[in-house]
Every structure is written in structure tokens, then in C-alpha cells.
Amino acid sequence: MLSGRPAKCKGLVFPADRNEYGGVVGMRILIHALALYKGGGGSRHFEGLVRTLGRIDHENEYILCLNSRFEFEIQYPNIMIYRVKIRSLFHRLWWDQMILPRLALKHGVDVVVALFVFGMFRPVVSQIVFQRNPQFYCDIYLSKLRGRAALEMILRRRMAYLTMCASRIIVTPSAAMRDMIRRYHPDLPPDRFRVLPHGFEREQLSRQPLPEPIAYQLTRLQGKPMILYVSHLEPHKGHEVAVRAMRELKRQGQPACLYLTMDRRDWPKGYDRLMVKIHEWGLEDDIINLGRVPEGALAELYRRADVFFFPSFCESFGFPLVEAMAHGLPIVAADTAINREMCGKAALYYPPFDSVAAAQRLSTLLSSPERRQQMRAASERQFPKSHLCWSDYASRFLKLLKNSL
């Protein structure tokens, strides 16, 4: 039997009536986040939420179920960490359905929050599920899957559906994500959904300087306008469109340099394929990969950029779009429902996968300082509409917990 172990404590033991802050105990919440094991939007969301809860909520108690591969520490007396080693998709399915219910009952949990798509199919206590994986419902992405990958996606979507059927509340970070789910599952009650845009604060991106190797790479601009695309590497992120768009810009004679933040470990085959194309097309001085950049150092990249490029065609929220608008950047983005919801008039849009159209939009901004200034103003106006500050986010999260009982 798989067993988890509490981090930094001998057992998940809470006082029965009063918490360690001296207040009366409210709810006991189990936050199920076993899918989290690396950086990206998921870790930003989790860490922002949990650290804010630790700071503002002294009434309730939290058990965090975390993957043993995910490095995370927190020092609040009402938050415990329970680490679990998950070995496969089927192992995770077994844990969700067999161990999680026992854990909830054993520790007197009032609400289970399945923070990453999957949870119990037959909850023993109230359950809230957060749906943030758009790949299950993105027709463009799904049409490219074959064989085992397609079958696995069908299984995962079925597991997500059974979790949603069993949950009191279904939370999505955008209306576009909610609508994608309801198009596939129209039988899910509309009043079960809540749209809760992710939390974000500018200070998250300016807590540390750029590492020296990355700062050195920025010196290679040589006076060219800087196009920035901050994203990890996955099939739906549109990096190939970005490379083809830069090839088109070079053909047109438009000077520019695209900076990426790819890490080969995220998708080795995709990374190698992109690097071969960059070399074959002679774009080594036009596309610079910085590698993975610490979140706390991203502000410097956004401050230096002239245009932000977002070719991703499958998102549930889009943290980089919020970050770009926080720094007043004009944006060129794939024309998708979520990108329009996030950016409004702060972006120029092009048909997804049309690299020639993408290059035309980029050229429009790069060749016109006046247009860039107009789009900067639009970004500054749109920024407050696209997200919540973390304290507001945590407050709304707490209301969801109470409404689920």
C-alpha cells in the first residue's frame, strides 16, 4: 500500500478545538496537488494561493498533499505537508479513489480541494475541483494525437469528467476554459461552475536579478528590437509558429530578435527539432534561447522587450499575458477565445498556425512606434481586468470553501 508521510512533523495532528494561533478551529481543508512536480503556471498558482492563505487565514487548517518530487516548504502552524510518491497514471488513479477518501476521513477533513483536475469519483466529504488543463478540450490539439497518446487523453478526460460529476463546485480560471468543458460535457449543471481568474502581483517577477549567463545573452541584441515569448516548451505552445514567423520577418528585411525561455528537459524531441530548424534557416542571431528563467527575475526581460509574442493556441489562463500587460507591453497573440478574454484590445491577433500573418502583426508593431505606444496604453488599461491580486483571490477561495459545505 502506498503511504504518504507528513513533512517536518511526526503526524498530522491538529488540536481538537483550538488552533496554534489560539483561535477557534474553523474548517479542515485537504488540498490535493499531487500532479504538481515542476515549475510553470501550476506552481505559480499553487504557491501564490497557499502562501497567501498562510498569511491571512488563521482560522482554518490545511493538509497539503504534494508529489514527493515537488520541492516546497512553508512555515505556518495551521498548514501541514503530506508527501506522496506517485509512479504512474494508474497509480495516481488508485491513490485518488482508495487512499484519498481514507485520508480525508481519518483526519476529519471538511472539504477536499482537487487543485489539478482529478479527484475522488465518490467523495466521502465535500469536494471542489479546479479544472485548468485545456488540452482535454482543445480540438486543434486533440486532432494531432494518435495511438497511445490519443487513448490516454480519452482516459484522462473521462477521469476529469467523473471528478466534476462528483464535485460540489467546478472552478475554472477563465470563462473560455469553462465554455470548452461545457461544449464537451453539456450535461454538467451550469450553476456548478465558478470562474476565478488567477492571482498575480507585479512584485512576483522582480525579487531577484537575472542570472549572469542570461543577462549576458541579452547583450546579443545588437540594437535589434526585442520580441519576447516567455513559456515552457510543450506541443501546444506554438514555438514552431514563432520560429517560422521570425524566418518570415527576416525574409522581409525587418530586424528583430526573438528571445525564448525553453528548457530541453520539458520536451527533448520538440526542442531538438526546433534547434535544427533555427540552424537550417540561419536564424542563430535572430532567435536566442535563454533557457529556464527564474520567475523572480522575469521583470527585467519584460522591461527590455519591445513586443510580447504569444503563439500558444491552447491555454486555460495565460500567466505570461498578464505579466506582459503588467509591464505595458504591446502583444501579438494567436486568435483564440482565451487570448481575447485575457487581452481584449491589448493585442493584435492572427489565425493560429499562420506564421505569415503572425509576422505581419509583429512587423506592424515593430515598424510603428506610435502603434506600439497605443498598444502599451491598452495593455495598462487591460491589466487590472485580467486577474485578481492574491489577497482577493484567497478571499474568494475561502468563500468557495464555505459555499461547498
C-alpha positions as CSV (number, residue, x, y, z in Angstrom):
1,M,0.0,0.0,0.0
2,L,1.2,3.5,-0.9
3,S,1.7,5.7,2.1
4,G,2.4,9.4,2.4
5,R,4.4,10.9,5.2
6,P,3.9,14.3,6.7
7,A,6.8,16.7,6.2
8,K,8.6,18.0,9.3
9,C,6.1,16.5,11.7
10,K,5.6,13.1,13.3
11,G,1.9,13.0,12.3
12,L,-0.9,15.1,11.0
13,V,-2.1,16.0,14.5
14,F,-4.1,19.2,15.0
15,P,-5.6,20.4,18.3
16,A,-9.2,19.4,18.5
17,D,-10.8,22.7,19.4
18,R,-8.2,25.5,19.1
19,N,-5.5,26.1,16.5
20,E,-1.9,27.1,17.2
21,Y,-2.8,30.7,16.8
22,G,-5.1,30.5,19.7
23,G,-8.3,30.9,17.7
24,V,-11.3,28.6,17.3
25,V,-10.7,26.0,14.6
26,G,-12.9,26.5,11.5
27,M,-12.7,24.1,8.7
28,R,-10.1,21.4,7.9
29,I,-9.2,21.5,4.2
30,L,-7.2,19.0,2.3
31,I,-5.6,20.5,-0.8
32,H,-4.9,17.7,-3.3
33,A,-2.0,18.8,-5.6
34,L,-0.2,15.5,-6.4
35,A,0.1,16.5,-10.1
36,L,2.4,19.3,-9.3
37,Y,6.1,18.4,-9.7
38,K,7.7,21.2,-11.8
39,G,7.5,25.0,-12.5
40,G,5.1,26.8,-14.7
41,G,1.7,28.3,-14.2
42,G,0.5,25.4,-12.0
43,S,3.3,26.0,-9.4
44,R,2.8,29.8,-9.5
45,H,-0.9,29.3,-8.8
46,F,-0.3,26.8,-6.0
47,E,2.4,28.8,-4.3
48,G,0.6,32.1,-4.6
49,L,-2.6,30.7,-3.1
50,V,-1.0,28.6,-0.3
51,R,1.4,31.4,0.9
52,T,-1.4,33.9,0.9
53,L,-3.7,31.5,2.9
54,G,-0.9,31.0,5.4
55,R,-0.6,34.8,5.8
56,I,-4.3,35.8,6.0
57,D,-6.2,32.7,7.3
58,H,-5.5,31.8,10.9
59,E,-8.9,30.1,11.4
60,N,-8.8,27.1,9.2
61,E,-6.3,24.2,9.0
62,Y,-4.8,22.8,5.8
63,I,-3.3,19.5,4.7
64,L,-1.3,19.8,1.5
65,C,-0.9,16.5,-0.4
66,L,2.1,17.0,-2.6
67,N,4.1,14.9,-5.0
68,S,7.4,13.9,-3.5
69,R,9.2,15.4,-6.5
70,F,7.9,18.9,-5.9
71,E,10.1,21.0,-3.7
72,F,8.1,23.2,-1.4
73,E,8.4,24.3,2.2
74,I,6.1,26.5,4.3
75,Q,6.2,27.6,7.9
76,Y,2.7,28.2,9.3
77,P,1.4,26.2,12.2
78,N,-2.0,25.5,10.6
79,I,-0.5,24.1,7.4
80,M,0.8,20.5,7.2
81,I,2.5,18.9,4.2
82,Y,1.8,15.3,3.3
83,R,4.2,13.9,0.7
84,V,3.3,11.0,-1.7
85,K,5.3,9.2,-4.3
86,I,3.2,8.7,-7.4
87,R,4.7,6.2,-10.0
88,S,2.2,6.3,-12.9
89,L,-1.2,7.5,-14.2
90,F,-2.8,4.3,-12.9
91,H,-1.0,4.6,-9.6
92,R,-2.4,8.1,-9.3
93,L,-5.9,6.8,-10.1
94,W,-5.7,4.2,-7.4
95,W,-4.5,6.7,-4.9
96,D,-7.3,9.2,-5.6
97,Q,-10.0,6.6,-5.3
98,M,-8.7,4.4,-2.5
99,I,-6.2,6.4,-0.3
100,L,-7.6,9.9,-0.5
101,P,-11.0,9.0,0.9
102,R,-9.4,7.2,3.8
103,L,-7.1,10.1,4.5
104,A,-10.0,12.6,4.5
105,L,-12.0,10.5,6.9
106,K,-9.0,9.7,9.2
107,H,-8.1,13.4,9.7
108,G,-11.6,14.8,9.9
109,V,-11.4,16.8,6.7
110,D,-14.4,19.0,5.9
111,V,-13.5,19.8,2.2
112,V,-11.2,18.3,-0.3
113,V,-9.9,20.7,-2.9
114,A,-8.7,18.8,-6.0
115,L,-6.4,21.6,-7.3
116,F,-5.3,19.8,-10.5
117,V,-8.2,18.3,-12.5
118,F,-8.5,14.9,-10.8
119,G,-10.1,13.8,-7.5
120,M,-12.5,11.4,-6.0
121,F,-15.3,9.8,-8.1
122,R,-17.2,9.0,-4.9
123,P,-16.3,11.7,-2.4
124,V,-16.7,10.9,1.3
125,V,-16.7,14.7,2.1
126,S,-17.5,17.8,0.1
127,Q,-15.2,18.2,-2.9
128,I,-14.2,21.2,-5.1
129,V,-12.3,20.6,-8.3
130,F,-10.1,23.1,-10.2
131,Q,-10.1,22.5,-14.0
132,R,-7.0,24.0,-15.6
133,N,-6.0,21.6,-18.4
134,P,-7.3,22.9,-21.7
135,Q,-5.7,20.1,-23.7
136,F,-8.5,17.8,-22.9
137,Y,-11.0,20.1,-24.7
138,C,-8.8,21.8,-27.4
139,D,-9.9,20.4,-30.8
140,I,-6.8,21.6,-32.6
141,Y,-4.5,19.9,-30.1
142,L,-6.6,16.7,-29.9
143,S,-6.7,16.3,-33.7
144,K,-2.9,15.9,-33.7
145,L,-2.9,12.9,-31.3
146,R,-2.6,9.4,-32.5
147,G,-2.4,5.9,-31.0
148,R,-1.5,5.6,-27.3
149,A,-1.4,9.3,-26.8
150,A,-5.0,9.6,-28.1
151,L,-6.2,6.8,-25.9
152,E,-4.5,8.2,-22.8
153,M,-6.1,11.6,-23.5
154,I,-9.6,10.0,-23.7
155,L,-8.9,8.2,-20.4
156,R,-7.7,11.4,-18.7
157,R,-10.7,13.4,-19.9
158,R,-13.1,10.6,-18.6
159,M,-11.4,10.8,-15.2
160,A,-11.8,14.6,-15.2
161,Y,-15.4,14.3,-16.1
162,L,-16.2,11.7,-13.3
163,T,-14.4,14.1,-10.8
164,M,-16.5,17.0,-12.0
165,C,-19.7,15.0,-11.7
166,A,-18.8,14.2,-8.1
167,S,-17.8,17.7,-7.1
168,R,-20.0,20.4,-5.5
169,I,-18.1,23.2,-7.3
170,I,-16.1,23.2,-10.5
171,V,-13.6,26.1,-10.7
172,T,-12.0,27.4,-14.0
173,P,-9.6,30.3,-14.3
174,S,-11.4,31.8,-17.3
175,A,-14.8,31.8,-19.0
176,A,-13.2,30.3,-22.1
177,M,-12.0,27.3,-20.1
178,R,-15.5,26.8,-18.7
179,D,-17.0,27.0,-22.1
180,M,-14.6,24.5,-23.6
181,I,-15.6,22.0,-20.9
182,R,-19.3,22.6,-21.3
183,R,-19.0,22.1,-25.1
184,Y,-17.7,18.5,-24.4
185,H,-19.9,17.9,-21.3
186,P,-23.2,19.8,-21.7
187,D,-24.8,17.6,-19.1
188,L,-22.8,19.3,-16.3
189,P,-25.0,21.8,-14.5
190,P,-24.1,25.4,-15.4
191,D,-24.6,26.6,-11.8
192,R,-21.9,24.2,-10.6
193,F,-19.2,26.3,-12.4
194,R,-17.3,29.3,-10.9
195,V,-14.8,31.4,-12.9
196,L,-12.0,32.5,-10.6
197,P,-9.2,34.3,-12.5
198,H,-5.7,33.5,-11.1
199,G,-3.9,35.8,-8.7
200,F,-0.9,37.8,-9.7
201,E,1.2,40.7,-8.4
202,R,4.0,42.5,-10.2
203,E,6.3,42.0,-7.3
204,Q,6.5,38.3,-8.0
205,L,8.7,39.0,-11.0
206,S,11.2,41.3,-9.5
207,R,12.5,39.5,-6.4
208,Q,16.0,38.7,-7.8
209,P,18.4,39.9,-10.6
210,L,18.8,38.0,-13.8
211,P,21.4,35.2,-13.6
212,E,24.6,36.4,-15.2
213,P,24.6,33.9,-18.1
214,I,21.1,35.1,-19.1
215,A,22.0,38.8,-18.7
216,Y,24.9,38.2,-21.0
217,Q,22.7,36.7,-23.6
218,L,20.7,39.9,-23.8
219,T,23.8,41.7,-25.0
220,R,23.5,39.9,-28.3
221,L,20.6,42.1,-29.4
222,Q,23.0,44.5,-31.2
223,G,20.4,47.2,-31.4
224,K,17.6,45.0,-32.8
225,P,14.1,45.3,-31.5
226,M,13.4,42.6,-28.8
227,I,10.5,40.2,-29.2
228,L,9.8,38.2,-26.1
229,Y,8.0,34.9,-25.6
230,V,8.0,33.5,-22.1
231,S,6.8,29.9,-21.9
232,H,8.0,26.4,-21.2
233,L,8.1,24.1,-24.2
234,E,5.1,21.9,-25.0
235,P,3.4,20.9,-28.2
236,H,0.5,23.3,-27.8
237,K,2.7,26.4,-27.0
238,G,3.3,27.3,-30.7
239,H,7.1,27.6,-30.6
240,E,7.3,26.3,-34.2
241,V,5.0,29.1,-35.3
242,A,7.2,31.6,-33.6
243,V,10.3,30.3,-35.4
244,R,8.6,30.4,-38.8
245,A,7.4,33.9,-38.1
246,M,10.9,35.0,-37.4
247,R,12.0,33.4,-40.7
248,E,9.3,35.5,-42.4
249,L,10.4,38.7,-40.7
250,K,14.0,38.1,-41.8
251,R,12.8,37.5,-45.4
252,Q,11.0,40.8,-45.3
253,G,14.1,42.6,-44.0
254,Q,12.5,43.5,-40.7
255,P,15.3,43.5,-38.0
256,A,14.3,41.8,-34.7
257,C,15.5,39.3,-32.2
258,L,13.2,36.8,-30.5
259,Y,14.0,35.6,-27.0
260,L,12.7,32.3,-25.8
261,T,12.7,30.6,-22.4
262,M,12.8,26.9,-23.4
263,D,14.3,24.1,-21.5
264,R,15.2,20.9,-23.4
265,R,14.1,18.8,-20.4
266,D,10.5,19.7,-20.9
267,W,10.3,18.2,-24.4
268,P,13.6,16.9,-25.8
269,K,12.3,15.8,-29.2
270,G,10.5,19.1,-29.8
271,Y,13.5,21.1,-28.6
272,D,15.9,19.3,-30.9
273,R,13.6,19.7,-33.9
274,L,13.3,23.5,-33.3
275,M,17.0,24.0,-32.9
276,V,17.6,22.1,-36.2
277,K,15.2,24.5,-38.0
278,I,16.8,27.6,-36.4
279,H,20.2,26.4,-37.7
280,E,19.0,25.3,-41.2
281,W,17.2,28.7,-41.7
282,G,20.2,30.7,-40.5
283,L,18.3,32.2,-37.5
284,E,21.0,31.8,-34.9
285,D,21.4,35.6,-34.5
286,D,17.6,36.2,-34.7
287,I,16.4,33.7,-32.1
288,I,18.1,33.4,-28.7
289,N,17.0,30.8,-26.2
290,L,17.7,31.9,-22.6
291,G,16.7,28.6,-21.0
292,R,14.6,28.5,-17.9
293,V,14.4,31.9,-16.3
294,P,13.6,32.1,-12.5
295,E,10.1,33.7,-12.0
296,G,11.5,36.3,-9.7
297,A,13.9,37.6,-12.4
298,L,11.4,37.9,-15.3
299,A,10.6,41.6,-14.7
300,E,13.9,42.5,-16.3
301,L,13.1,40.6,-19.5
302,Y,9.7,42.3,-19.8
303,R,11.2,45.8,-19.1
304,R,13.7,45.3,-22.0
305,A,11.2,43.9,-24.5
306,D,9.6,45.9,-27.3
307,V,6.8,43.4,-28.2
308,F,5.4,40.3,-26.5
309,F,4.6,37.3,-28.8
310,F,2.2,34.6,-27.6
311,P,1.6,31.9,-30.3
312,S,0.1,29.4,-27.8
313,F,-3.2,28.0,-29.1
314,C,-4.3,26.0,-26.1
315,E,-4.5,27.8,-22.7
316,S,-6.8,27.9,-19.6
317,F,-5.5,31.3,-18.4
318,G,-2.1,32.5,-19.7
319,F,0.1,33.9,-16.9
320,P,2.6,35.4,-19.5
321,L,-0.1,37.5,-21.0
322,V,-0.9,39.0,-17.6
323,E,2.8,39.5,-16.9
324,A,3.3,41.3,-20.3
325,M,0.4,43.6,-19.6
326,A,1.7,44.3,-16.2
327,H,4.7,45.8,-17.9
328,G,2.7,47.7,-20.5
329,L,3.9,45.6,-23.5
330,P,2.1,45.5,-26.8
331,I,1.1,41.9,-27.6
332,V,0.8,39.8,-30.7
333,A,-1.2,36.6,-30.0
334,A,-2.9,33.7,-31.6
335,D,-6.6,34.4,-32.1
336,T,-8.2,32.1,-29.5
337,A,-11.1,32.7,-27.1
338,I,-8.9,32.6,-24.0
339,N,-6.3,35.0,-25.5
340,R,-9.0,37.5,-26.4
341,E,-10.6,37.1,-23.0
342,M,-7.3,37.9,-21.3
343,C,-6.0,40.7,-23.6
344,G,-9.0,42.4,-25.1
345,K,-7.7,45.3,-27.2
346,A,-4.2,45.0,-25.7
347,A,-3.2,42.5,-28.5
348,L,-3.1,42.2,-32.3
349,Y,-4.4,38.7,-33.3
350,Y,-3.7,36.3,-36.1
351,P,-5.1,32.9,-37.1
352,P,-3.4,30.2,-35.1
353,F,-0.6,28.4,-37.0
354,D,-0.5,31.2,-39.7
355,S,3.1,32.3,-39.3
356,V,3.0,34.7,-42.2
357,A,0.0,36.6,-40.6
358,A,1.9,36.5,-37.2
359,A,4.9,38.1,-38.9
360,Q,2.7,40.8,-40.4
361,R,1.3,41.7,-37.0
362,L,4.8,41.7,-35.5
363,S,6.0,43.9,-38.3
364,T,3.1,46.3,-37.8
365,L,4.2,47.0,-34.2
366,L,8.0,46.9,-34.8
367,S,7.8,49.4,-37.6
368,S,5.5,51.9,-35.9
369,P,6.5,53.5,-32.5
370,E,3.1,55.2,-32.5
371,R,1.2,51.9,-32.8
372,R,3.4,50.4,-30.1
373,Q,2.6,53.3,-27.8
374,Q,-1.1,52.9,-28.4
375,M,-0.9,49.2,-27.6
376,R,1.1,49.9,-24.5
377,A,-1.7,52.1,-23.2
378,A,-4.2,49.4,-24.0
379,S,-2.1,46.8,-22.0
380,E,-2.1,49.1,-19.0
381,R,-5.9,49.5,-19.1
382,Q,-6.5,45.8,-19.6
383,F,-4.1,44.6,-16.9
384,P,-6.4,45.2,-13.9
385,K,-9.3,43.4,-15.7
386,S,-7.4,40.1,-16.3
387,H,-6.6,38.8,-12.9
388,L,-7.0,39.2,-9.1
389,C,-4.5,40.3,-6.5
390,W,-3.6,37.3,-4.3
391,S,-5.4,38.6,-1.2
392,D,-8.6,38.9,-3.2
393,Y,-8.1,35.6,-4.8
394,A,-7.6,33.9,-1.4
395,S,-10.7,35.6,0.0
396,R,-12.8,34.3,-2.9
397,F,-11.3,30.8,-2.4
398,L,-12.3,30.8,1.2
399,K,-15.9,31.8,0.2
400,L,-15.9,28.8,-2.2
401,L,-14.9,26.5,0.7
402,K,-17.8,27.7,2.8
403,N,-20.3,27.5,0.0
404,S,-19.3,23.9,-0.7
405,L,-20.4,22.7,2.7
